[in-house]
Amino acid sequence: MASVDEAVKHDLTAEVAEWIEAFDEVVANDLEQGAALLAALRTRAREAGMASTGDVTTPYHNTIPKHDELPYPGDRSLERRIEALLRWNAMAMVHKQNKYDPGIGGHISTYSSLCTLLEVGFYHFFRGSYPSPSGAADQPGDFIYFQGHAAPGVYARAYLLGRFDEARLKNFRHELRGEPGLSSYPHPWLMKDFWQFPTVSMGIGPLNAIYQARFMKYLENRNLIEKTDRKVWGFLGDGETDEVDTLGAISLGSREKLDNLIFVVNCNLQRLDGPVRGNGRIIDELEATFRGAGWNVIKVIWGSDWDELFERDHQGLLLKRMEECVDGDFQAYKAKGGAYLREHFFGKYPELLSLVADKTDDELIHLHRGGHDPLKIYNAYKRAVEHKGGPTVILAKTVKGYGLGSAQARNATHSEKKLADDALAAFVQRFDIPIPPEAAKDAAFYRPDDSDPALRYMKARRARRLSPRPQRPRTHLQSPEARLLQGVACRLQGPSRIDDHGLRRRHAPRPPQRPHHR
C-alpha cells in the first residue's frame, strides 16, 4: 500500500512540474496572457467550490525581473550630471532662504528622494502634447500632479532650462514681495503660468488626479474630446497615503477602468517626524491596499547593483533576510553605514556574509534602492503606460535625504532646512559640483553655459517631449459680469433640457398661442 501511495505522490509531483513548465512558457511569450490564465484558474477553482483566495502581497523584491528589462534609452552620464545640478540648486534654494530668513521653511530631503523618479519621466515619458487622431490641432499633453514638498526640484529644473533666473530662485517662499517669486508648493493661483494643479495640503493631489482621469475618460467616451494616449501622473509620498483623501477614492480607478492614470508613490519610509511604518513595511501595506482595490501594482524596491547578489544567492537567503526586516531596520542600515549593514543585515547568516566578502563597506552602503535606479524606473514606467484595463501604481523605494551625508534616512531629515559648512562641502564633493569652496560655503546657485553638453541634452529631450512641464497655458476667461449677463440671457430664452451627452440644450421657442374665447 505504501508503494502505491508513493507512486501516486510521484505522479502528482510530475504533473505539477508539467503544469508549471507550461505556465512558464505562457509567461515567457506574453506576461499579460499569463496573468489572464492565472485569473481564469482562480475563477474555475471558485466555481468548483474550492476556497481559493488570491494573495494581495508578493515577495519583497522588484515586480519586473531582470531578464524582462529593456535597456535604458538615455545617456546616463549626462543625466547623472543634470541630476547632480538639480539636487544642488534645489538644496541651495531652501538653504539660502533659511540662512538669511530663519524660519521661512521649505523642504530639502523630499526632492532628494524623488529626483530620479521625476527625471526619468521628464526625459522619456511626460509629453507636452499628442498628435490628433483626426488630423486636427495637437491635443493637450499629460497632466502631472507633483509631490508638493518636492517643488524646489521642479524650480531648479526650470532654472537650468532658463525659464527662471537666479533672482526668482532667491525669492523662494517670497512670491508676494512685489517682484516675481516662487510659491512654497504647487499653486496655480500664485504662479498662473507655471503650475497646473495644487497638490498641498497632503492628499488633494492624488484625489484630484483620480477624478481628472475619470472625467477625461468620460469626455472621450462621449466624443466630446478626442481620444489620445495621454496620461494623468500622480506623484505622492508614502506618508501621504495616511491622508483619507489619498486612498479614499482609489476603487473608482479600477471600477472605471482608468488606464490613463498612474500613481508613483515615493516610498522613502519617512514622514514629518519619523518612520511611516517603523514596525512594518509600508510597501507591503500599500501593495495589498491597491491590489485589493483592483489596481495594477509594480514594485521598484532594489537597484541594479543588488541583481548580482540575487544571482549568486542560490539558497534564497537574501530575500528571506529582507522579508525578516521592517522599515525601521532598513532606515537604520542606510543611516549607520556599511559596517553596520554588513554586521546586522548580512551578518545574520554566514552564507550572506560570504556573499559580500568581496565588497567594501563603502560599496555596501552605496547599494541603491530601486527608486534611485533609472533602469528600474524606466521599465516600470514603460510597463505602466502600456497597461490596459485599469490604473497602475508604482511603489518605488527611495532614501529620504538621499545624498545629504549624515542626514540621510534619519528621523530628523524631513525637518532639515539648511546644511552646515562641512555638509555643503561634502555635497559638492559627492555630486562633483564645479564651484569653488567659498561659493560652496555660500550655497551659490550654479547653471553651466548654454553650450554645456548636459544643458543641450536637457533641452533636446524637452523638445522631443514637445513642450516644458509643468506649464499652465493662459486662457481668456469671461469676467463675472459677462457670465452674469450670459446667465440672464439664457433665462430669457426659456427652459432648457439635458441631452444624451450631458449638455444643456435650449428648447425651441413655442409658437404663440391664440387665446381661447368662451
Secondary structure per residue as TSV (DSSP state, phi and psi in degrees):
chain	resnum	aa	ss	phi	psi
A	1	M	-	360.0	-40.3
A	2	A	H	-62.1	-38.9
A	3	S	H	-65.9	-34.4
A	4	V	H	-65.3	-44.8
A	5	D	H	-60.1	-41.2
A	6	E	H	-64.6	-38.2
A	7	A	H	-65.9	-41.4
A	8	V	H	-62.3	-44.1
A	9	K	H	-61.6	-40.1
A	10	H	H	-63.9	-44.2
A	11	D	H	-62.7	-39.8
A	12	L	H	-65.9	-41.3
A	13	T	H	-61.4	-43.5
A	14	A	H	-65.1	-39.8
A	15	E	H	-66.3	-41.1
A	16	V	H	-61.4	-40.9
A	17	A	H	-61.7	-39.3
A	18	E	H	-65.7	-41.5
A	19	W	H	-60.8	-44.8
A	20	I	H	-63.9	-41.3
A	21	E	H	-61.9	-43.4
A	22	A	H	-64.4	-40.7
A	23	F	H	-64.4	-40.7
A	24	D	H	-59.6	-36.8
A	25	E	H	-66.0	-40.9
A	26	V	H	-62.3	-46.5
A	27	V	H	-63.4	-39.7
A	28	A	H	-63.4	-33.6
A	29	N	H	-81.3	-38.1
A	30	D	-	-160.2	110.6
A	31	L	H	-61.9	-40.1
A	32	E	H	-65.0	-36.8
A	33	Q	H	-66.0	-36.5
A	34	G	H	-61.1	-43.1
A	35	A	H	-64.9	-40.0
A	36	A	H	-64.8	-40.1
A	37	L	H	-63.0	-43.3
A	38	L	H	-62.5	-42.0
A	39	A	H	-63.3	-39.1
A	40	A	H	-65.3	-38.6
A	41	L	H	-65.8	-39.6
A	42	R	H	-63.0	-43.1
A	43	T	H	-61.2	-44.2
A	44	R	H	-64.5	-35.9
A	45	A	H	-64.8	-40.8
A	46	R	H	-65.3	-39.9
A	47	E	H	-63.8	-30.6
A	48	A	T	-82.9	0.0
A	49	G	T	90.6	10.5
A	50	M	-	-84.2	140.0
A	51	A	-	-80.7	83.0
A	52	S	-	-105.9	118.1
A	53	T	-	-115.1	131.9
A	54	G	-	-80.2	144.0
A	55	D	-	-70.9	138.9
A	56	V	S	-104.2	-6.5
A	57	T	-	-126.0	149.9
A	58	T	-	-118.8	168.4
A	59	P	-	-54.4	155.3
A	60	Y	S	-80.9	62.8
A	61	H	S	-146.8	-178.4
A	62	N	-	-64.0	143.1
A	63	T	S	-66.4	-41.3
A	64	I	S	-92.2	114.9
A	65	P	-	-69.6	158.3
A	66	K	G	-57.8	-38.8
A	67	H	G	-71.8	-11.4
A	68	D	G	-97.9	-0.3
A	69	E	-	-77.6	143.5
A	70	L	-	-93.9	151.6
A	71	P	-	-61.7	150.8
A	72	Y	-	-74.9	131.2
A	73	P	-	-86.6	-7.4
A	74	G	S	-97.0	173.9
A	75	D	-	-90.1	101.5
A	76	R	H	-67.0	-32.5
A	77	S	H	-65.5	-42.9
A	78	L	H	-71.3	-39.9
A	79	E	H	-65.6	-35.6
A	80	R	H	-65.3	-39.4
A	81	R	H	-65.9	-42.2
A	82	I	H	-62.4	-44.5
A	83	E	H	-59.0	-39.3
A	84	A	H	-61.7	-43.7
A	85	L	H	-67.0	-37.8
A	86	L	H	-63.5	-46.0
A	87	R	H	-59.7	-43.4
A	88	W	H	-64.3	-50.4
A	89	N	H	-67.1	-35.4
A	90	A	H	-65.2	-44.3
A	91	M	H	-64.6	-44.3
A	92	A	H	-62.2	-35.3
A	93	M	H	-59.1	-47.9
A	94	V	H	-73.4	-42.6
A	95	H	H	-58.4	-48.7
A	96	K	H	-63.6	-41.6
A	97	Q	H	-63.4	-40.2
A	98	N	H	-78.4	-20.9
A	99	K	H	-74.1	-40.6
A	100	Y	H	-99.7	-11.6
A	101	D	S	-140.1	73.8
A	102	P	T	-54.4	136.4
A	103	G	T	88.7	-0.3
A	104	I	-	-67.2	-25.4
A	105	G	-	88.0	-166.4
A	106	G	-	119.7	172.4
A	107	H	-	-134.5	127.9
A	108	I	S	-98.1	-44.0
A	109	S	H	-77.9	-24.3
A	110	T	H	-66.0	-50.7
A	111	Y	H	-64.5	-32.6
A	112	S	H	-61.4	-28.0
A	113	S	H	-87.4	-23.9
A	114	L	H	-95.3	-14.8
A	115	C	H	-49.0	-54.9
A	116	T	H	-67.1	-35.1
A	117	L	H	-60.3	-40.2
A	118	L	H	-74.1	-42.8
A	119	E	H	-65.1	-39.5
A	120	V	H	-60.4	-38.2
A	121	G	H	-65.2	-45.6
A	122	F	H	-61.1	-42.1
A	123	Y	H	-74.1	-36.1
A	124	H	H	-128.1	-8.0
A	125	F	T	-133.1	-47.2
A	126	F	-	-66.0	125.5
A	127	R	-	-112.0	143.7
A	128	G	S	-81.6	-30.2
A	129	S	E	-160.5	166.9
A	130	Y	E	-127.1	141.3
A	131	P	-	-60.7	142.7
A	132	S	-	-76.8	127.0
A	133	P	T	-61.1	-26.7
A	134	S	T	-90.1	-2.8
A	135	G	S	88.5	1.9
A	136	A	S	-77.0	-167.3
A	137	A	S	-61.7	153.5
A	138	D	-	-55.6	145.5
A	139	Q	E	-91.2	156.1
A	140	P	E	-56.5	152.6
A	141	G	-	-87.6	-159.9
A	142	D	-	-67.4	149.8
A	143	F	E	-103.3	131.7
A	144	I	E	-125.5	121.7
A	145	Y	E	-99.9	103.4
A	146	F	-	-79.7	142.4
A	147	Q	-	-59.7	122.5
A	148	G	G	-56.8	-45.2
A	149	H	G	-72.8	-7.2
A	150	A	G	-93.5	10.3
A	151	A	H	-53.5	-38.7
A	152	P	H	-56.0	-33.5
A	153	G	H	-69.4	-35.4
A	154	V	H	-69.8	-36.0
A	155	Y	H	-66.4	-39.9
A	156	A	H	-61.9	-36.8
A	157	R	H	-66.5	-43.3
A	158	A	H	-62.2	-33.3
A	159	Y	H	-66.2	-46.4
A	160	L	H	-63.1	-34.0
A	161	L	T	-82.5	-1.2
A	162	G	T	84.9	9.6
A	163	R	S	-78.0	-29.5
A	164	F	S	-121.1	149.8
A	165	D	-	-101.4	177.0
A	166	E	H	-64.3	-34.4
A	167	A	H	-61.6	-35.2
A	168	R	H	-66.9	-41.5
A	169	L	H	-63.5	-35.1
A	170	K	H	-69.2	-14.8
A	171	N	T	-102.6	27.2
A	172	F	B	-59.8	130.7
A	173	R	T	67.0	15.7
A	174	H	-	-131.8	48.4
A	175	E	T	-75.3	-6.9
A	176	L	T	-108.2	20.9
A	177	R	S	-79.3	-5.3
A	178	G	S	99.2	-2.3
A	179	E	S	-135.3	158.9
A	180	P	-	-55.4	131.0
A	181	G	-	-135.5	-166.5
A	182	L	B	-128.9	127.3
A	183	S	-	-70.7	155.6
A	184	S	S	-58.0	-41.7
A	185	Y	S	-135.0	171.9
A	186	P	-	-54.7	119.8
A	187	H	-	-147.8	94.6
A	188	P	T	-62.2	-26.7
A	189	W	T	-72.9	-39.3
A	190	L	T	-83.2	-26.5
A	191	M	S	-130.4	80.2
A	192	K	T	-66.6	-26.5
A	193	D	T	-100.4	8.6
A	194	F	T	-120.9	-71.0
A	195	W	-	-77.7	137.2
A	196	Q	S	-89.1	-36.5
A	197	F	S	-136.1	142.2
A	198	P	-	-79.5	140.9
A	199	T	-	-131.5	12.5
A	200	V	-	-135.2	128.9
A	201	S	S	-75.1	161.9
A	202	M	T	-58.0	135.1
A	203	G	T	105.2	-25.9
A	204	I	H	-74.9	-27.4
A	205	G	H	-63.4	-55.6
A	206	P	H	-59.1	-42.4
A	207	L	H	-62.3	-46.4
A	208	N	H	-67.2	-33.2
A	209	A	H	-62.3	-40.8
A	210	I	H	-61.5	-47.9
A	211	Y	H	-73.4	-29.3
A	212	Q	H	-61.6	-47.4
A	213	A	H	-63.9	-38.8
A	214	R	H	-64.8	-44.6
A	215	F	H	-78.2	-23.5
A	216	M	H	-63.0	-44.9
A	217	K	H	-61.6	-41.3
A	218	Y	H	-57.8	-48.0
A	219	L	H	-68.7	-37.7
A	220	E	H	-64.9	-44.4
A	221	N	H	-66.8	-18.4
A	222	R	T	-106.0	13.5
A	223	N	T	57.1	30.2
A	224	L	S	-88.8	-24.0
A	225	I	S	-134.0	159.6
A	226	E	-	-73.7	147.5
A	227	K	-	-81.9	126.6
A	228	T	-	-136.1	179.0
A	229	D	-	-92.3	14.8
A	230	R	-	-65.9	152.5
A	231	K	-	-120.3	158.7
A	232	V	E	-109.9	116.1
A	233	W	E	-102.9	130.4
A	234	G	E	-119.9	114.8
A	235	F	E	-100.6	126.3
A	236	L	E	-146.1	165.0
A	237	G	E	-94.6	158.5
A	238	D	T	-67.5	-36.5
A	239	G	G	-66.0	-27.7
A	240	E	G	-66.3	-21.6
A	241	T	G	-70.7	-10.7
A	242	D	G	-76.2	-14.0
A	243	E	S	-73.4	134.7
A	244	V	H	-61.7	-30.8
A	245	D	H	-64.7	-30.6
A	246	T	H	-67.8	-49.0
A	247	L	H	-103.1	-5.3
A	248	G	T	-65.6	-22.7
A	249	A	T	-121.4	16.8
A	250	I	H	-67.4	-24.9
A	251	S	H	-64.9	-25.4
A	252	L	H	-61.2	-37.0
A	253	G	H	-60.2	-46.2
A	254	S	H	-76.3	-37.4
A	255	R	H	-62.8	-38.0
A	256	E	T	-92.4	3.5
A	257	K	T	56.0	51.8
A	258	L	-	-83.4	76.7
A	259	D	T	-78.9	6.3
A	260	N	T	-94.2	9.0
A	261	L	E	-117.3	129.3
A	262	I	E	-132.8	122.2
A	263	F	E	-98.3	139.3
A	264	V	E	-122.4	111.1
A	265	V	E	-96.8	117.9
A	266	N	E	-80.1	92.4
A	267	C	E	-88.4	76.7
A	268	N	-	-89.9	4.8
A	269	L	S	72.1	4.1
A	270	Q	B	-130.6	147.1
A	271	R	-	-112.6	-158.3
A	272	L	S	-56.1	-44.2
A	273	D	S	-130.7	20.4
A	274	G	S	160.2	-166.8
A	275	P	B	-66.3	150.7
A	276	V	S	-71.4	-47.4
A	277	R	S	-139.6	82.3
A	278	G	T	-61.6	-35.7
A	279	N	T	-105.2	17.1
A	280	G	S	-146.3	-164.3
A	281	R	-	-127.8	113.9
A	282	I	H	-64.3	-32.3
A	283	I	H	-64.7	-41.8
A	284	D	H	-61.3	-43.6
A	285	E	H	-63.4	-45.0
A	286	L	H	-70.5	-35.7
A	287	E	H	-59.2	-46.5
A	288	A	H	-63.4	-41.2
A	289	T	H	-64.8	-49.4
A	290	F	H	-72.4	-41.0
A	291	R	H	-65.2	-39.1
A	292	G	H	-63.5	-27.7
A	293	A	T	-87.9	2.9
A	294	G	T	92.6	13.8
A	295	W	-	-84.2	153.7
A	296	N	E	-79.8	121.4
A	297	V	E	-110.9	127.7
A	298	I	E	-123.2	121.9
A	299	K	E	-101.2	133.5
A	300	V	E	-124.2	88.8
A	301	I	-	-102.9	-46.1
A	302	W	B	-117.7	142.2
A	303	G	-	-78.5	175.2
A	304	S	G	-62.8	-27.8
A	305	D	G	-72.0	-11.3
A	306	W	G	-83.3	-19.5
A	307	D	H	-58.5	-41.7
A	308	E	H	-64.2	-35.6
A	309	L	H	-69.4	-41.1
A	310	F	H	-61.1	-39.6
A	311	E	H	-67.0	-33.1
A	312	R	H	-87.6	-8.9
A	313	D	-	-91.1	93.5
A	314	H	T	-84.9	-5.2
A	315	Q	T	-104.8	-5.6
A	316	G	S	75.3	16.3
A	317	L	H	-72.0	-30.1
A	318	L	H	-64.3	-48.2
A	319	L	H	-64.9	-39.5
A	320	K	H	-59.3	-43.4
A	321	R	H	-65.6	-38.6
A	322	M	H	-62.2	-39.7
A	323	E	H	-78.7	-9.2
A	324	E	H	-82.5	-17.2
A	325	C	-	-94.9	153.2
A	326	V	-	-111.5	172.1
A	327	D	H	-60.1	-33.6
A	328	G	H	-60.9	-37.1
A	329	D	H	-65.1	-47.5
A	330	F	H	-60.8	-36.9
A	331	Q	H	-67.6	-39.5
A	332	A	H	-64.3	-41.1
A	333	Y	H	-61.7	-39.9
A	334	K	H	-76.9	-29.6
A	335	A	H	-82.9	-27.8
A	336	K	S	-103.3	3.4
A	337	G	-	99.0	169.8
A	338	G	H	-64.9	-38.7
A	339	A	H	-64.4	-40.9
A	340	Y	H	-64.5	-41.7
A	341	L	H	-61.2	-43.6
A	342	R	H	-61.7	-45.8
A	343	E	H	-72.5	-44.8
A	344	H	H	-94.9	-23.9
A	345	F	T	-97.7	-63.7
A	346	F	G	-71.3	-26.6
A	347	G	G	-71.6	-9.5
A	348	K	G	-67.0	-32.5
A	349	Y	S	-123.0	127.8
A	350	P	H	-55.7	-34.8
A	351	E	H	-64.4	-35.3
A	352	L	H	-72.5	-34.9
A	353	L	H	-62.0	-40.0
A	354	S	H	-66.1	-33.2
A	355	L	H	-62.3	-32.0
A	356	V	T	-112.4	19.3
A	357	A	T	-63.2	-26.3
A	358	D	T	-89.0	5.2
A	359	K	S	-111.6	142.1
A	360	T	-	-79.1	165.6
A	361	D	H	-61.4	-36.6
A	362	D	H	-65.3	-38.6
A	363	E	H	-66.1	-36.9
A	364	L	H	-65.9	-44.5
A	365	I	H	-70.4	-18.7
A	366	H	T	-98.3	12.4
A	367	L	-	-63.7	127.1
A	368	H	-	-84.6	147.3
A	369	R	B	-82.5	156.5
A	370	G	G	-59.7	-33.2
A	371	G	G	-72.4	-1.8
A	372	H	G	-112.1	11.9
A	373	D	-	-114.0	108.7
A	374	P	H	-58.9	-35.5
A	375	L	H	-63.0	-46.7
A	376	K	H	-64.9	-40.8
A	377	I	H	-66.6	-44.2
A	378	Y	H	-57.5	-46.7
A	379	N	H	-66.8	-35.5
A	380	A	H	-66.5	-45.0
A	381	Y	H	-63.2	-42.0
A	382	K	H	-62.4	-43.9
A	383	R	H	-66.4	-34.4
A	384	A	H	-66.8	-45.1
A	385	V	H	-70.6	-22.7
A	386	E	H	-90.4	-10.1
A	387	H	-	-70.3	137.4
A	388	K	-	-120.1	147.8
A	389	G	S	99.3	-4.4
A	390	G	S	177.6	171.2
A	391	P	-	-76.9	161.4
A	392	T	E	-123.9	140.1
A	393	V	E	-120.1	133.2
A	394	I	E	-108.5	120.3
A	395	L	E	-101.0	102.1
A	396	A	E	-107.0	119.7
A	397	K	E	-83.8	127.9
A	398	T	-	-134.6	-178.0
A	399	V	-	-115.1	120.9
A	400	K	T	-67.8	126.6
A	401	G	T	77.2	27.5
A	402	Y	T	-53.1	125.3
A	403	G	T	86.1	1.5
A	404	L	-	-92.7	26.5
A	405	G	G	64.5	-127.2
A	406	S	G	-68.1	-12.4
A	407	A	G	-84.4	-18.7
A	408	Q	T	-68.3	139.8
A	409	A	T	66.6	10.6
A	410	R	S	-95.5	156.2
A	411	N	G	-58.1	-32.9
A	412	A	G	-85.3	-2.0
A	413	T	G	-65.8	-29.1
A	414	H	G	-63.4	-29.6
A	415	S	G	-92.4	3.8
A	416	E	-	-67.5	122.3
A	417	K	-	-113.1	-20.9
A	418	K	-	-154.6	159.1
A	419	L	-	-111.7	151.2
A	420	A	-	-72.5	165.7
A	421	D	H	-59.4	-40.8
A	422	D	H	-68.7	-32.5
A	423	A	H	-69.4	-36.9
A	424	L	H	-63.4	-43.5
A	425	A	H	-63.0	-40.0
A	426	A	H	-66.3	-37.2
A	427	F	H	-62.0	-47.8
A	428	V	H	-59.1	-41.7
A	429	Q	H	-68.8	-45.3
A	430	R	H	-63.9	-42.4
A	431	F	H	-100.3	7.5
A	432	D	T	54.7	53.1
A	433	I	-	-83.0	121.7
A	434	P	-	-81.7	66.8
A	435	I	-	-130.7	150.9
A	436	P	-	-70.9	163.3
A	437	P	H	-55.0	-41.4
A	438	E	H	-65.1	-38.6
A	439	A	H	-67.5	-35.8
A	440	A	H	-64.8	-41.6
A	441	K	H	-62.5	-31.4
A	442	D	T	-89.6	-0.5
A	443	A	T	53.0	49.8
A	444	A	-	-69.5	140.7
A	445	F	-	-66.0	151.2
A	446	Y	-	-138.1	126.0
A	447	R	-	-133.7	119.4
A	448	P	-	-68.7	170.6
A	449	D	-	-64.0	153.8
A	450	D	T	-60.3	-22.5
A	451	S	T	-81.5	-6.2
A	452	D	S	-59.9	134.2
A	453	P	H	-56.4	-34.7
A	454	A	H	-65.9	-44.0
A	455	L	H	-68.7	-37.6
A	456	R	H	-63.4	-40.4
A	457	Y	H	-63.7	-43.2
A	458	M	H	-60.9	-44.8
A	459	K	H	-70.9	-35.5
A	460	A	H	-64.9	-40.6
A	461	R	H	-66.0	-37.6
A	462	R	H	-64.8	-39.9
A	463	A	H	-63.4	-36.5
A	464	R	H	-68.5	-29.2
A	465	R	T	-85.9	-0.9
A	466	L	S	85.0	-20.8
A	467	S	S	-171.1	161.5
A	468	P	-	-70.9	157.3
A	469	R	S	-135.0	137.5
A	470	P	S	-76.7	155.9
A	471	Q	-	-155.6	133.8
A	472	R	-	-116.2	105.4
A	473	P	-	-64.8	141.4
A	474	R	-	-76.5	136.1
A	475	T	-	-124.6	147.5
A	476	H	-	-91.7	109.4
A	477	L	-	-98.8	150.0
A	478	Q	-	-69.3	148.2
A	479	S	-	-70.5	158.5
A	480	P	H	-55.4	-36.0
A	481	E	H	-65.6	-40.5
A	482	A	H	-66.1	-41.0
A	483	R	H	-64.7	-36.9
A	484	L	H	-63.7	-45.1
A	485	L	H	-64.9	-36.8
A	486	Q	H	-64.4	-39.8
A	487	G	H	-63.2	-40.2
A	488	V	H	-63.6	-40.3
A	489	A	H	-63.5	-39.5
A	490	C	H	-63.5	-39.8
A	491	R	H	-65.2	-36.9
A	492	L	H	-69.4	-23.0
A	493	Q	T	-79.3	-9.5
A	494	G	-	106.9	-177.4
A	495	P	-	-67.7	162.8
A	496	S	E	-130.0	168.9
A	497	R	E	-136.1	164.7
A	498	I	E	-100.6	122.2
A	499	D	-	-83.1	-174.5
A	500	D	T	-66.6	-20.7
A	501	H	T	-93.1	4.6
A	502	G	S	81.9	14.4
A	503	L	-	-102.2	148.1
A	504	R	E	-82.1	125.2
A	505	R	E	-120.0	146.9
A	506	R	E	-86.6	136.4
A	507	H	-	-68.5	145.7
A	508	A	-	-63.7	139.9
A	509	P	-	-61.7	140.8
A	510	R	-	-74.2	143.1
A	511	P	-	-68.1	149.9
A	512	P	-	-60.7	139.4
A	513	Q	-	-94.1	136.6
A	514	R	-	-74.6	137.2
A	515	P	-	-64.9	145.0
A	516	H	-	-87.6	130.1
A	517	H	-	-109.5	134.5
A	518	R	-	-79.0	360.0
